[in-house]
Amino acid sequence: MTRSFKPRPFVAFVVTFAFLITTITGIVLYIVPQGRIANWVDWSLLRLGKDQWADVHILLGLVFILAGIVHLYFNWKPFRHHLAARVKGHFSLRVEFVAAVALATALVAGAVAHVPPLNSIFALNERAKTMWLAAPEYEPPYGHAESSTLDVLARRTFIDPVAARAQLTAADIDLLGPRATVAEIARHNGTSPMGLYMQIASLARPPSLPDAMTPEAIELHYSGSGIGRRTVAEMAAEVGLPPEQAIARLEQAGVTASPGETLRKAGEPSGHTPIQLIQIMLLGPLAQEP
């Protein structure tokens, strides 16, 4: 004989499974690469991309909340009786209750202020997200580069669009059409936006530096060119400086950097942008003085 459907155990199972799934998705979202990197390298885990993991987490989190409310509704009578018994004189402000409230308050305040030792959790989160950055090319040349058309990507990275299209076509890459984004072309051809770009990166021909070397001219020259993923050594070679001299000038300006470090990473502790680091490398520490 088939048992009738019972909503109470069903809701209990939904709460349990929703909790387990949101726990798993929460762990995954804690370690996934940053969005710009995930989209550029077409990151996935168990065939799900970062956005899909986030969608599952949000949806199951909502289900967990709603199922918890329904679960409370089904168990409202014993819960109400429990409260009534406490109100009648059995309730006492237990030290455990006060400790729990104090702990929750401290955790919220600590999360907002990033105080030790809680800040180590957020630091570990940052390390987990950046551990995927195995090489400089994992950084996109600029934000949301995968959403650009091929022609826009080529122009912003100093590549002739005609030459880029010819090289990709010779490599049997279906370019779809002039309005197709780099992400769409990459997905259609079974590669990542990074993989697509690496096939044309050698065509880049950055224009020469301006004769009048001023902070404004340097910013205009490098603006929007995605230099943040270049290493200090690579940038020094491009501007015609020995790496040791470039690093010495950066240190004079309070920036600690190593030859293999990207400009974005080198400037983060001191709040310098990649363009500001190039200005310092070319003009010295005085480049940043008002």
N, C-alpha and C positions, 0 to 999 in steps of 0.2 A: 504494500500500500504506500502510495506516494505521500510524503509529509507535506503539509501546507507551508507556504512561504511565511517565514516569521521575520518581521521587520527589525526587531531588536537585535538578534545576532547578526543580521545582515549589516546593520549600521556599525556594530562593534567591529566586524571584519573590515569594513570600509575605513574606519578610523585607523585600525592597525596597519593595513596595507598603505594607506595614504601617508602615515607617519614613516614607514620604512622607506617608501620611495622618495619622499622629500628629504630624508636623511641622506640617501645615496646621492641624489641630485645636488644637495647642498655641499657635500664633499667634493663632487666633481667641479662645481662652480667655484669652489675655493681654490682649486689648483689650475683651472684652465688658463691659457695665455690671454693677455690683454686683447681687447676686441680688434684693434688694428692689426695685431699679429695673427690672431685666429682667422680673420677674414682673408688676409694676404696669403697665408700658407694653406688655406682651406682645411683648417684643423677639424678633426672629428675623433670621437671615441665611441666605439660600438656603433659606428655608422651614423652617429648623431653629431651635428655641429653644435657650436656654442649656443646659438640662438635657440636651437631645438631643445637642448638641455635646460635652458632658462625657461622656455615655454612649459615644459613638463613640470618644472619646479613650481612655477606660478600656479598652474592649473591644479596640481595635486595639493599644493598648499591651501588653495581655496576650498577644495573638496574636504581637506582635513578640518578646516574651520567650520564649514557647514555641517559636516557629519558630526563634529563635536557638539554643535548646538543641538542637533536632532537627538544625539545620545543623551544630552542633559535633559531634553524634553521628555524622553522615555523614562528617565530615572528621576524625574522631578519630585515625585511623591516621597521616596526615601530620602532624597536630598533635603526636601523641605522639612521632613520630620527630624532629620539630624540637626538642622538649624534651629528648629523650635526647641529641641531638647537643650541646646546650648543656651538659648535665650532665657529659658526658664531657671537658669541659675547654675548650670554646669559649665558654662563658658568661663575660661580664665585666660588671661593674656600670657600665654606660655612663652618661655624664653626662646623656644625654637621658632615660634612665629615672628618674634622681634628680630631674631638673627636672620631669618629668611628674608624679611623685608629690608633689613640693613644690607644684606648681600646683594639683593637685586638692585637696590639704589646705588650701591658702590659700583656694580658692574656697568650700569647705564652711564654713570658719571665717568667711569674709567674709559669706556668706549668712546665717549665724546671727546675727552681730553687726551686720549692716547697715553695714559700714565703707565709707568712700569708696575708690575711685569706684564700688564695686558697689552702693551704696545708690541711685545714680542710676537703676539698672535698675528697682528697686522703686518709686522715685518716679515714673518714667515709666509704670509699670504702674498706679499710682493715678490719674495724670492721664488715662490712656487710658480707665479705667473711669468716671471722673467726667465725661469730655467729653460723654457722652450726656445729662447733666443740663442740658438746654437751657433749662429753666424750672423754677420752684419746684414746679409741679404734677406734675413727673416724679417727685418724692419721694412715696411713699405716706404717708398721714396717720399710720400707725403700722405696726409690723412685721407682715408677712404679712396685710395688710389684704385682699388678694385672696382669702384663704382664709376670711374671715368671711362670714356670711350678710348679706344686704342690711340686715336690721333691726339687726344688731350694728354694721355699718359706720355706719349712720345715727346710732345712739345715741352712738357713740364720737366722732362728729364734730359733735355738737350739732344733728342734723337729726331732725325728727319722722318716724319710719318710715312712718306713714300717708301723710304728704305726699310722701315720697320715692317710695313705690310709685305714688301717683296721678300724679305728674309723669312717671315712667318709662313707665307704662301709656299716658299721653296721647301719649308720643313713640313709641308702637308697639313698646315693648320687652317681649319675652316674659319674664316673671319666673320662669318654670318652676315654682317652688313655694317654700314658706317655708324649706325646708332647703337650697335651692340656694345655693352660694357665689357671691360676686361674680365670681370667675374663670369659673365655669360659666355664669353668666348672660351675661357679656361674650362668651365664646367662642360661645355659642349665637346671639347676636345680631350676630356679626361685628364686634365692637369689642374694646377693651382694658378692663381694670378701671379704668384712669385715665379713659378716655373715658366709661365708665358713670358714674363718680363726678362728673366735671365737669358732667354733666347735672343733678345735684342739689346741687352745692356751694353754689349761691346760696341754698339754703334754710337754711343753717347759721345758728343763732341762739345764740351762746355766752352762757352766763349771765353776769350782771354780777359784777364783782370783789367779794370779801367786804369788809364794812365794816372789820373788824379785820384790817389789813394786816400779816401776819406771814409769815416764810418758810414756816412750816408750812401756813398758809391758802393761800398762793400755790401751793405744791406740790400741795395737794389739789385746787385749782381747775383747774390745767392738766394734771395727771397723766393720761396716756393720750390726750391730745387731738391728738397729732401736730404739736405746734408747731415741731418741728425744721425743717420745710420753710418756715416763715414767714420773711420777711426782717426785718432789724432795723428798717427803716422801717415795715413793716406792723405789727410788734409794738408799736412805739412809738406809732403812731396808735391802736391798739386800747386801750392802757392810758392814753391821754391825755397823752402826752409829746411835745415836739418832738424830732425825730430827733437834732438836735445835742446836746440834753441827755442823751438816752439813751446816745449814743455816748461823751459825756464821762464819764458815770458808769462805763461799761464800761472806758474807758481808765484811770480811777483804780484799777480793780480788776485792771489788767494785761491787759485783753482788747482787742486791736486789731480793730476791726470797721468795715465800711462799710455805708451804708444799704441797698444792694442785696444784701448777703450774707445767707445763711440763718443762723438761729441755730445750727444744727448745725455748719455750716462755721466760723462765727465762734468757737465755743467749742472746737473741736478742738485748736488749738495750745496752749492753756493748760489743757486738760483739764476745761473747764466744760461742764456739760450745758445744754441749752436752758432748762430750768426755772431753773437757777442764774443764767443770764443775765437772765431776767425778774426774778428776785429782786433782782439788782443794779440793774437799770433802775428798779425801783419803790422800793427801799429804800436804794440806794446801796451802796458797797463794804462797809460794815459788815454787810450781810446775810449775808456768807459767813464772818464771824468766829464762832468757837465761843463 
